[in-house]
Amino acid sequence: MRYGVFSLVFCIIVAGVWHTPPAGAEKPVMEQFKTMYVKSKSTDRTAVIFKEAVEKKQCTICHLPKPQKGFNAYGKQVSTLITKRNSQDAQAVRAALKKVAQMKSNPSDSKSLTFGQRLAQGKLPVGEIIVRPPKDASASK
């Protein structure tokens, strides 16, 4: 019995380590993204919704949602400028994010907004923010 418990605990630990995504460059990049674009103390409705969307999206601001692998359009541009070597350097990450902000969100459409324009409008660099009313709001009507 005690070997069975040991085996179970060992398997759980191995499974946890096996499925833990690598933190690599994502954390420093996400921290700089939030520093640059999220207005955490703002009470403006657009800023609050944007902050909540960033918190919800986290990694999928640059990465494709699971089970897909790779980057979305914004992430592809960011990943060309940020390497493992410079991902820990806050100034390098900020410079890369500023450079990507000047790029068109849809390069094949000359009228498309730049990533920076989208962010300035309170939009995610890729995709849309969907706002659903709280469950209590429908009950109060």
C-alpha positions as CSV (number, residue, x, y, z in Angstrom):
1,M,0.0,0.0,0.0
2,R,2.7,2.5,0.9
3,Y,4.4,1.9,-2.5
4,G,1.1,2.6,-4.2
5,V,0.8,6.0,-2.4
6,F,4.5,6.7,-3.3
7,S,3.9,5.9,-6.9
8,L,0.8,8.0,-7.0
9,V,2.5,11.0,-5.5
10,F,5.5,10.5,-7.9
11,C,3.2,10.4,-10.9
12,I,1.4,13.6,-9.9
13,I,4.7,15.4,-9.4
14,V,6.0,14.2,-12.8
15,A,2.7,15.2,-14.5
16,G,2.7,18.6,-12.9
17,V,6.3,19.3,-14.1
18,W,5.6,17.8,-17.5
19,H,2.6,20.1,-18.1
20,T,4.0,23.3,-16.6
21,P,4.4,25.8,-19.5
22,P,7.9,27.4,-19.7
23,A,7.9,30.9,-18.2
24,G,10.9,31.9,-20.4
25,A,10.5,35.3,-21.9
26,E,6.7,35.6,-21.4
27,K,6.8,37.0,-17.9
28,P,9.2,39.9,-18.5
29,V,7.5,40.8,-21.8
30,M,4.0,40.7,-20.2
31,E,5.2,42.9,-17.3
32,Q,6.5,45.5,-19.7
33,F,3.4,45.3,-21.8
34,K,1.3,46.0,-18.7
35,T,3.6,48.8,-17.7
36,M,3.3,50.4,-21.1
37,Y,-0.4,49.9,-21.9
38,V,-2.5,49.1,-18.8
39,K,-3.6,52.0,-16.8
40,S,-4.1,50.1,-13.5
41,K,-5.3,53.1,-11.4
42,S,-7.7,54.5,-14.0
43,T,-11.4,54.5,-13.4
44,D,-12.2,55.2,-17.1
45,R,-14.6,52.4,-18.3
46,T,-12.5,51.7,-21.4
47,A,-9.3,51.4,-19.3
48,V,-10.9,49.2,-16.7
49,I,-12.3,46.9,-19.4
50,F,-9.0,46.8,-21.2
51,K,-7.2,45.9,-17.9
52,E,-9.6,43.1,-17.3
53,A,-9.2,41.8,-20.8
54,V,-5.4,41.8,-20.5
55,E,-5.6,39.9,-17.2
56,K,-7.9,37.4,-18.8
57,K,-6.0,37.0,-22.0
58,Q,-2.5,36.9,-20.4
59,C,-0.3,34.8,-22.8
60,T,-2.8,34.8,-25.6
61,I,-2.1,38.5,-26.2
62,C,0.9,37.2,-28.2
63,H,0.4,33.4,-28.4
64,L,-2.2,31.4,-30.1
65,P,-4.7,29.8,-27.7
66,K,-4.1,26.2,-26.8
67,P,-4.1,23.6,-28.3
68,Q,-2.5,25.6,-31.2
69,K,1.1,26.5,-30.9
70,G,2.8,29.6,-32.1
71,F,2.1,33.3,-32.2
72,N,-0.7,35.5,-33.4
73,A,0.0,38.4,-35.7
74,Y,1.1,40.7,-32.8
75,G,3.2,37.9,-31.2
76,K,5.0,37.2,-34.5
77,Q,6.2,40.8,-34.7
78,V,7.2,40.9,-31.0
79,S,9.0,37.5,-31.3
80,T,11.2,38.8,-34.2
81,L,12.5,41.6,-31.9
82,I,12.8,39.8,-28.6
83,T,15.1,36.9,-28.1
84,K,15.9,34.9,-25.0
85,R,19.1,36.9,-24.7
86,N,17.3,40.3,-24.4
87,S,14.0,39.2,-22.9
88,Q,15.2,40.0,-19.4
89,D,16.3,43.5,-20.3
90,A,13.4,45.8,-19.6
91,Q,14.7,48.6,-22.0
92,A,15.1,46.1,-24.9
93,V,11.6,44.7,-24.3
94,R,10.1,48.2,-24.2
95,A,12.0,49.3,-27.3
96,A,10.7,46.2,-29.1
97,L,7.1,46.8,-28.0
98,K,7.3,50.4,-29.2
99,K,8.6,49.3,-32.6
100,V,5.8,46.8,-33.0
101,A,3.3,49.4,-31.9
102,Q,4.2,51.3,-35.1
103,M,3.4,48.3,-37.4
104,K,0.1,47.7,-39.1
105,S,-2.2,45.2,-37.4
106,N,-3.1,43.9,-40.8
107,P,-0.1,44.4,-43.2
108,S,-2.2,43.5,-46.3
109,D,-4.7,46.3,-45.5
110,S,-3.2,49.8,-45.9
111,K,-6.1,51.3,-43.9
112,S,-5.7,49.0,-40.9
113,L,-4.8,50.5,-37.6
114,T,-1.3,50.0,-36.2
115,F,-1.0,47.9,-33.1
116,G,-0.3,51.0,-31.1
117,Q,-3.4,52.8,-32.4
118,R,-5.5,49.7,-31.4
119,L,-3.9,49.8,-27.9
120,A,-4.4,53.5,-27.5
121,Q,-8.1,53.0,-28.3
122,G,-8.3,50.4,-25.5
123,K,-8.4,47.5,-27.9
124,L,-6.3,44.3,-27.7
125,P,-3.5,44.2,-30.4
126,V,-5.3,41.2,-32.0
127,G,-8.9,40.2,-31.5
128,E,-11.7,42.0,-29.8
129,I,-12.8,42.5,-26.2
130,I,-16.2,40.9,-25.5
131,V,-18.1,42.5,-22.6
132,R,-20.9,40.5,-21.0
133,P,-23.1,42.1,-18.4
134,P,-22.8,40.7,-14.9
135,K,-25.3,38.0,-14.0
136,D,-26.9,40.2,-11.3
137,A,-27.7,42.9,-13.9
138,S,-30.3,40.8,-15.7
139,A,-31.9,39.9,-12.4
140,S,-32.4,43.5,-11.3
141,K,-34.5,44.5,-14.3
